[in-house]
Amino acid sequence: MPFEFLSDEQIARYGRFPEEPSAAELEQFFRLDRSALDALASKRRPATKLGWAVQWGTVRMLGVFLTDDPLAVPPGAVAFVAEQLGLDPAHFVDYGQRQQTVYEHAWEIRRLLGYRDFGVCESEVRQYVAARVWASAEGPRALFDRARVHMLKERILLPGMTVLVRLVGEVRRAENERLHALLSGRLSAEMRAALVGLLAVPDGRLRSELERLRTAPTKASGRGLAEELRRVAEIAEFGVGSVATDPVPVVKLGALARYGLAAKAPTLRDLATHRQGATLLATVRHLETASVDDALDVLISSNLLARAERAGKAEQLRTFPRLRKAARTMASAMEVLMAVPEATEERLVSLVEVWKAIEEVRRANGWRPRWRPWRRSCRSPMTTRPPSGGPSWSSATARCRASSSRCWR
């Protein structure tokens, strides 16, 4: 059976109950509505009523009728339905003693809910899967789940698992081939030959030209910037940016480019002609923009950031002497504070005395008051440095302090 791309979980939950339904699922699928209750009014036996109602919820949740094994329903779902009908869940074991009754109930529920056979709606399902393949980069597992959910929503009875697996594989293959042919057909003969030539390994080298072009620079330097600019020019010479890719979605081009950037050259050489051309086209188109971004990164790293880093280091080195001096002064001041005895009832600690001691430490560590020109608020007649033979510094300082305390720092 071709279930190779399905997970064990997908296989376990397809058309059956892998576990007890959650409370939300019971409310969504097994809560009987007015139409179901009206249909149950004609049923007489408790087992018949309960079996019909359980089948009604089962097809809404799973998309299939469990006609071959109608009792393969979790006890929680049976109890939930029995509570609504006021019946004992034990009656459910008597359902299905007459196989024809189970099929009759399935047909009745189909007509009531409007379910359709897969054979009638297969083309609709194919169109839905084809649209998903064209517009997304989903894999076969995701497409399988998408198709199953779509059929549940549109009330299409699920086919056998093999049938749906085969449908998803066929549609996905056909749509990808159509996309590859469309992109490959947009390439001229010269451009196709140039792109295929990227897969060759030049004499004397160990890697292909594609591997060289898709390798981003690792060193941020002037030489690295020059090499990156040459790489940008080489990629631009292919001219793939002028190739029209409409109506292929960007997500599909991105998926092809990711494959082309990750796959080895021998693997790309073995691809079918159309897929090879489409992959190389998407890959080189991606490299056109990626190489420019890489060049800008090298420029910023090697020039702007390096310059800022050098300036920062120079400023840091320039401030080290002042930082050491400030740290030494701060340490001396802290020693003074730590040496101050604690206050007691007999002796109070004077803040003025402590501050004077700190000032003495600061002066001992080289701190000296600097002379500054007086501000406009200073009314002292002296506005410049006292000339030789004029008033002394001490008298100028005293007069400035008398006029404004802001003149002295």
C-alpha positions, 0 to 999 in steps of 0.5 A: 500500500503506497502510504510511504509519505504518511505518518503513523498518526495520519494513518491511525486517524484516517476514517477511525477514532484513534482516541477518545474525542475531546469535549470540544469535539463532542460538542461540535460533532455529536451534539444532536440538532433539531433535524436529528431529533426529528429523525429519531422520533420514528425510531422505536428501539433504544439500540436503534435510536442510539446507533443512528445518533452515533452514526450521525456524529461519526460521519460528521467527525470522521467523514465516513460511516463505520458500516463494517464495524459500527461498534468501533466508537469510543465509549465517551462518544456513546455516553455523550449521545445516550445522555442527550437521548435519556438512554442507557449506553449499554443499549449500544452493544445491541446495534448492528445485529441486523447489518441491513439496518446499519446501511439503511441508517447510513443512507438516511443520514446521507440524505439528511446531511447532504453528503456526496460520494467521492466518485462524484466529486473527485474532480472537485478534490483534484482541483482543490489539491492542484490549487494548493500545490500551485500556490504553496510549498506544502509537502505531500503530508500537508496536502493529504491533510488539507484534502481530508479537511476540505472533504469534511468541510464540503461533506464529501465522503472520504475514499479509501486511504490508498485512493486519496494517497494516489490522488495527492501524489498524481496531482502534486507531480502533474502541477510541479511538472507544469510549473517546471515546464513554464519556467524552463520554457522562458529560458533562451538557449544561450541562457540555459547553456550558461546556467547548466555550465555552472554545474561543471567543475573547472579544471584544477578546481575542486568545486563547481562554479555554482558552489563558488557563486552561492558561497557567501564571503566570510571575511569583512575586509577590503579584499573581501569586498572586492571579491564580493563585488566581482561575485555580484557582477558575475551573477548579474551577467547571466541576466536571469533577472529579466526573465518573466516568472509570472504567474508562478507564486513567489513561494514556489520560486523560493522553494526551488531556490532553496533546493538549488542552494542546498543540493550538490552539483551532481544531484542537479545534473541528474534532474529532468530537463525542465526541473533542472532549468527551473531550479537553476533559474530560481537559484540564480535569481535568488543569488542576484539579490542575495549577493548584493545584500552580502556585499552591503554587509561586507561594506558595512562590516569592513568600513563603517562598523570597523571605523566606529569600533576603532574610534570607540577603542581610541576613546576608551584608551583616551579615558583610561588615565582619567578613569584610573585617577577618578577610581583612585580618588573614589577609593580614598574617599570611601576609605574615609567614610569607612573609617568614620566611627559610628555615632553614639549618644555621647558623640555625634558625627559631624557631616561637615567634618567628614566632608572636609576629610574627603576634600583633603583626600581629593586634594591629596590625589591631585585635585585642584580647583580650576579658574573659570571666567566669571559668568554674566551673573558675577558682578565683580569688576574683574572679568578676565585673568588678573594681569601681572602686577594686578590683584592677587588670585586670592583676592579675586577669588574672594570677591567672586565668591562674595558676588556669586557662588556660581563663579567658582568650581 
